[in-house]
Amino acid sequence: MEKLSSRRPVTLQDGTISLLGRDISYTVKRSYRARYARLEIRSDTGLTVIIPRRYPVVKIEEFLEQKSKWILKTLDKHCQRTPQSCEILGSGDTVPYLGRDIEITVRPMCEKYVQLSMLGDQLLVSKRINENGFSRLLEMWYRQQAEILFRQKLESISKLLGVRYGRLSIRGQKTRWGSCSRMGTVSLNWKLMMLPEPVIDYVIIHELIHLKEMNHSKQFWQIVDRYCPEWKEHRSFLRDHRIENFNVVTSA
């Protein structure tokens, strides 16, 4: 049997936090070797919070807030070290959003930090930014949009199904589009924001019905069929479009 002390850190969750007015994404890992909570920042993976075995997850945001100045300073240093040849120019580049491609357009604005905003089928970027920095910023933007859209859909669909869910968790699972716990927590992958809305609806219906049937029995699929007659088509779409195949930025 493998000793606990030899295990590699295990990824628990992804999250986003506002530090001094900036939205920062991070990954939480639990280490069986760590004795204290610590932070790690790399140009390829961004901010990682490494916590000991018995460290309470609810204390992570407080820990990040205490280290906010160091986090922002270190992240800015990493951005400055990134080669400027990786700039995103916007012309011809697109990102997937709700089943369609939206074009990236850089419009220099008098903003202290890089900001993203949608205008029609364009994603406006307030400053030039290197590719790694843009990918991290874009993920945070997707997560923000997901928080709004998923919550709206959960509220309306749960009423339609006659169920009550506990809370919404926006995650970045490597192989799952969604899940539902027995406690009523619905976890949805932020990359769903790249898919057509009917497919998103199917995933949410699927997970909420687990509050009625915590399995994939014949009765489960009968309920799914009642509220989402095209579920087989949507399920096939998800099987054909694996999560790891979804690129954030596509060049023309």
Contacts in CASP RR format, 6 or more apart in sequence:
PFRMAT RR
TARGET T0000
AUTHOR 0000-0000-0000
METHOD contacts of the structure
MODEL  1
MEKLSSRRPVTLQDGTISLLGRDISYTVKRSYRARYARLEIRSDTGLTVI
IPRRYPVVKIEEFLEQKSKWILKTLDKHCQRTPQSCEILGSGDTVPYLGR
DIEITVRPMCEKYVQLSMLGDQLLVSKRINENGFSRLLEMWYRQQAEILF
RQKLESISKLLGVRYGRLSIRGQKTRWGSCSRMGTVSLNWKLMMLPEPVI
DYVIIHELIHLKEMNHSKQFWQIVDRYCPEWKEHRSFLRDHRIENFNVVT
SA
4 32 0 8 1.000
4 53 0 8 1.000
5 32 0 8 1.000
5 33 0 8 1.000
6 32 0 8 1.000
7 32 0 8 1.000
7 33 0 8 1.000
9 29 0 8 1.000
9 30 0 8 1.000
9 31 0 8 1.000
9 34 0 8 1.000
9 50 0 8 1.000
10 29 0 8 1.000
10 30 0 8 1.000
10 31 0 8 1.000
11 27 0 8 1.000
11 28 0 8 1.000
11 29 0 8 1.000
12 28 0 8 1.000
12 29 0 8 1.000
12 30 0 8 1.000
12 57 0 8 1.000
13 27 0 8 1.000
13 28 0 8 1.000
13 57 0 8 1.000
13 169 0 8 1.000
13 171 0 8 1.000
14 25 0 8 1.000
14 26 0 8 1.000
14 27 0 8 1.000
14 28 0 8 1.000
14 171 0 8 1.000
14 172 0 8 1.000
15 25 0 8 1.000
15 26 0 8 1.000
15 27 0 8 1.000
15 28 0 8 1.000
15 143 0 8 1.000
15 170 0 8 1.000
16 23 0 8 1.000
16 24 0 8 1.000
16 25 0 8 1.000
16 26 0 8 1.000
16 140 0 8 1.000
16 143 0 8 1.000
16 144 0 8 1.000
16 170 0 8 1.000
17 23 0 8 1.000
17 24 0 8 1.000
17 26 0 8 1.000
17 61 0 8 1.000
17 64 0 8 1.000
17 65 0 8 1.000
18 24 0 8 1.000
19 64 0 8 1.000
19 65 0 8 1.000
19 68 0 8 1.000
19 71 0 8 1.000
19 72 0 8 1.000
20 68 0 8 1.000
20 69 0 8 1.000
20 72 0 8 1.000
22 72 0 8 1.000
22 113 0 8 1.000
23 140 0 8 1.000
23 144 0 8 1.000
24 47 0 8 1.000
24 64 0 8 1.000
24 71 0 8 1.000
24 72 0 8 1.000
24 75 0 8 1.000
24 140 0 8 1.000
25 46 0 8 1.000
25 47 0 8 1.000
25 136 0 8 1.000
25 139 0 8 1.000
25 140 0 8 1.000
25 143 0 8 1.000
26 46 0 8 1.000
26 47 0 8 1.000
26 48 0 8 1.000
26 49 0 8 1.000
26 64 0 8 1.000
27 45 0 8 1.000
27 46 0 8 1.000
27 47 0 8 1.000
27 48 0 8 1.000
27 49 0 8 1.000
28 48 0 8 1.000
28 49 0 8 1.000
28 51 0 8 1.000
28 57 0 8 1.000
28 60 0 8 1.000
29 48 0 8 1.000
29 49 0 8 1.000
29 50 0 8 1.000
29 51 0 8 1.000
30 50 0 8 1.000
30 51 0 8 1.000
30 52 0 8 1.000
30 53 0 8 1.000
30 55 0 8 1.000
31 50 0 8 1.000
31 51 0 8 1.000
31 52 0 8 1.000
31 53 0 8 1.000
32 53 0 8 1.000
34 50 0 8 1.000
34 51 0 8 1.000
34 52 0 8 1.000
34 53 0 8 1.000
35 52 0 8 1.000
36 52 0 8 1.000
37 49 0 8 1.000
37 50 0 8 1.000
37 51 0 8 1.000
37 52 0 8 1.000
37 55 0 8 1.000
37 59 0 8 1.000
37 60 0 8 1.000
37 63 0 8 1.000
38 49 0 8 1.000
38 50 0 8 1.000
39 47 0 8 1.000
39 48 0 8 1.000
39 49 0 8 1.000
39 50 0 8 1.000
39 64 0 8 1.000
39 67 0 8 1.000
39 70 0 8 1.000
39 71 0 8 1.000
40 47 0 8 1.000
40 48 0 8 1.000
40 49 0 8 1.000
40 50 0 8 1.000
41 47 0 8 1.000
41 48 0 8 1.000
41 71 0 8 1.000
41 74 0 8 1.000
41 75 0 8 1.000
41 78 0 8 1.000
42 48 0 8 1.000
42 78 0 8 1.000
43 78 0 8 1.000
43 81 0 8 1.000
43 82 0 8 1.000
43 132 0 8 1.000
44 132 0 8 1.000
46 75 0 8 1.000
46 78 0 8 1.000
46 136 0 8 1.000
47 71 0 8 1.000
47 75 0 8 1.000
49 60 0 8 1.000
49 63 0 8 1.000
49 64 0 8 1.000
51 57 0 8 1.000
51 60 0 8 1.000
64 71 0 8 1.000
79 129 0 8 1.000
79 130 0 8 1.000
79 133 0 8 1.000
82 130 0 8 1.000
82 132 0 8 1.000
82 133 0 8 1.000
83 130 0 8 1.000
84 130 0 8 1.000
86 130 0 8 1.000
86 131 0 8 1.000
86 132 0 8 1.000
87 128 0 8 1.000
87 129 0 8 1.000
87 130 0 8 1.000
87 131 0 8 1.000
88 104 0 8 1.000
88 106 0 8 1.000
88 125 0 8 1.000
88 128 0 8 1.000
88 129 0 8 1.000
88 130 0 8 1.000
88 131 0 8 1.000
88 134 0 8 1.000
88 249 0 8 1.000
89 106 0 8 1.000
89 128 0 8 1.000
90 103 0 8 1.000
90 104 0 8 1.000
90 105 0 8 1.000
90 106 0 8 1.000
90 125 0 8 1.000
92 103 0 8 1.000
92 104 0 8 1.000
92 251 0 8 1.000
92 252 0 8 1.000
93 103 0 8 1.000
93 104 0 8 1.000
93 249 0 8 1.000
93 250 0 8 1.000
93 251 0 8 1.000
93 252 0 8 1.000
94 101 0 8 1.000
94 102 0 8 1.000
94 103 0 8 1.000
94 104 0 8 1.000
94 249 0 8 1.000
94 250 0 8 1.000
94 252 0 8 1.000
95 101 0 8 1.000
95 102 0 8 1.000
95 104 0 8 1.000
95 123 0 8 1.000
95 138 0 8 1.000
95 194 0 8 1.000
95 248 0 8 1.000
95 249 0 8 1.000
95 250 0 8 1.000
96 102 0 8 1.000
96 194 0 8 1.000
96 195 0 8 1.000
96 246 0 8 1.000
96 250 0 8 1.000
97 118 0 8 1.000
97 123 0 8 1.000
97 193 0 8 1.000
97 194 0 8 1.000
98 193 0 8 1.000
98 194 0 8 1.000
98 195 0 8 1.000
98 196 0 8 1.000
98 197 0 8 1.000
98 200 0 8 1.000
99 194 0 8 1.000
99 195 0 8 1.000
99 196 0 8 1.000
99 197 0 8 1.000
100 121 0 8 1.000
101 121 0 8 1.000
101 250 0 8 1.000
102 118 0 8 1.000
102 120 0 8 1.000
102 121 0 8 1.000
102 122 0 8 1.000
102 123 0 8 1.000
103 121 0 8 1.000
103 122 0 8 1.000
103 123 0 8 1.000
104 122 0 8 1.000
104 123 0 8 1.000
104 125 0 8 1.000
104 249 0 8 1.000
105 122 0 8 1.000
105 123 0 8 1.000
105 124 0 8 1.000
105 125 0 8 1.000
106 124 0 8 1.000
106 125 0 8 1.000
106 127 0 8 1.000
106 128 0 8 1.000
107 124 0 8 1.000
107 125 0 8 1.000
107 126 0 8 1.000
108 126 0 8 1.000
108 127 0 8 1.000
108 128 0 8 1.000
109 115 0 8 1.000
109 126 0 8 1.000
109 127 0 8 1.000
111 126 0 8 1.000
111 127 0 8 1.000
114 125 0 8 1.000
114 126 0 8 1.000
114 127 0 8 1.000
114 129 0 8 1.000
114 134 0 8 1.000
114 137 0 8 1.000
115 125 0 8 1.000
115 126 0 8 1.000
116 123 0 8 1.000
116 124 0 8 1.000
116 125 0 8 1.000
116 126 0 8 1.000
116 137 0 8 1.000
116 138 0 8 1.000
116 141 0 8 1.000
117 123 0 8 1.000
117 124 0 8 1.000
117 126 0 8 1.000
118 124 0 8 1.000
125 134 0 8 1.000
129 137 0 8 1.000
131 249 0 8 1.000
134 249 0 8 1.000
135 248 0 8 1.000
135 249 0 8 1.000
138 248 0 8 1.000
138 249 0 8 1.000
139 190 0 8 1.000
139 248 0 8 1.000
142 190 0 8 1.000
142 191 0 8 1.000
142 193 0 8 1.000
142 194 0 8 1.000
143 170 0 8 1.000
143 190 0 8 1.000
145 193 0 8 1.000
146 170 0 8 1.000
146 188 0 8 1.000
146 190 0 8 1.000
146 192 0 8 1.000
146 193 0 8 1.000
147 168 0 8 1.000
147 170 0 8 1.000
149 193 0 8 1.000
149 200 0 8 1.000
150 168 0 8 1.000
150 170 0 8 1.000
150 188 0 8 1.000
150 192 0 8 1.000
150 200 0 8 1.000
150 204 0 8 1.000
151 168 0 8 1.000
153 200 0 8 1.000
153 201 0 8 1.000
153 204 0 8 1.000
154 165 0 8 1.000
154 168 0 8 1.000
154 186 0 8 1.000
154 204 0 8 1.000
154 208 0 8 1.000
157 201 0 8 1.000
157 204 0 8 1.000
157 205 0 8 1.000
157 208 0 8 1.000
158 164 0 8 1.000
158 165 0 8 1.000
158 208 0 8 1.000
160 227 0 8 1.000
161 205 0 8 1.000
161 208 0 8 1.000
161 209 0 8 1.000
161 211 0 8 1.000
161 212 0 8 1.000
161 227 0 8 1.000
163 208 0 8 1.000
163 209 0 8 1.000
163 211 0 8 1.000
163 212 0 8 1.000
164 211 0 8 1.000
165 180 0 8 1.000
165 184 0 8 1.000
165 185 0 8 1.000
165 186 0 8 1.000
165 208 0 8 1.000
165 211 0 8 1.000
166 183 0 8 1.000
166 184 0 8 1.000
166 185 0 8 1.000
166 186 0 8 1.000
167 184 0 8 1.000
167 185 0 8 1.000
167 186 0 8 1.000
168 185 0 8 1.000
168 186 0 8 1.000
168 188 0 8 1.000
169 185 0 8 1.000
169 186 0 8 1.000
169 187 0 8 1.000
169 188 0 8 1.000
170 187 0 8 1.000
170 188 0 8 1.000
170 190 0 8 1.000
171 178 0 8 1.000
171 187 0 8 1.000
171 188 0 8 1.000
171 189 0 8 1.000
171 190 0 8 1.000
172 189 0 8 1.000
172 190 0 8 1.000
172 191 0 8 1.000
173 179 0 8 1.000
173 187 0 8 1.000
173 189 0 8 1.000
173 243 0 8 1.000
174 243 0 8 1.000
174 244 0 8 1.000
175 243 0 8 1.000
175 244 0 8 1.000
176 187 0 8 1.000
176 189 0 8 1.000
176 243 0 8 1.000
177 188 0 8 1.000
177 189 0 8 1.000
177 191 0 8 1.000
177 192 0 8 1.000
177 203 0 8 1.000
177 238 0 8 1.000
177 243 0 8 1.000
178 186 0 8 1.000
178 187 0 8 1.000
178 188 0 8 1.000
178 189 0 8 1.000
178 192 0 8 1.000
178 203 0 8 1.000
178 207 0 8 1.000
179 186 0 8 1.000
179 187 0 8 1.000
179 207 0 8 1.000
180 186 0 8 1.000
180 187 0 8 1.000
180 207 0 8 1.000
180 208 0 8 1.000
180 210 0 8 1.000
180 211 0 8 1.000
181 187 0 8 1.000
182 214 0 8 1.000
184 211 0 8 1.000
186 204 0 8 1.000
186 207 0 8 1.000
186 208 0 8 1.000
188 203 0 8 1.000
188 204 0 8 1.000
188 207 0 8 1.000
189 243 0 8 1.000
191 243 0 8 1.000
191 246 0 8 1.000
192 199 0 8 1.000
192 200 0 8 1.000
192 203 0 8 1.000
193 200 0 8 1.000
194 246 0 8 1.000
195 237 0 8 1.000
195 241 0 8 1.000
196 237 0 8 1.000
198 230 0 8 1.000
198 234 0 8 1.000
199 234 0 8 1.000
199 237 0 8 1.000
199 238 0 8 1.000
201 228 0 8 1.000
202 228 0 8 1.000
202 230 0 8 1.000
202 231 0 8 1.000
202 234 0 8 1.000
202 235 0 8 1.000
203 234 0 8 1.000
203 238 0 8 1.000
205 224 0 8 1.000
205 227 0 8 1.000
205 228 0 8 1.000
205 231 0 8 1.000
206 224 0 8 1.000
206 228 0 8 1.000
206 231 0 8 1.000
209 220 0 8 1.000
209 223 0 8 1.000
209 224 0 8 1.000
209 227 0 8 1.000
210 220 0 8 1.000
212 220 0 8 1.000
212 223 0 8 1.000
213 219 0 8 1.000
213 220 0 8 1.000
213 223 0 8 1.000
221 231 0 8 1.000
224 231 0 8 1.000
225 231 0 8 1.000
228 234 0 8 1.000
END
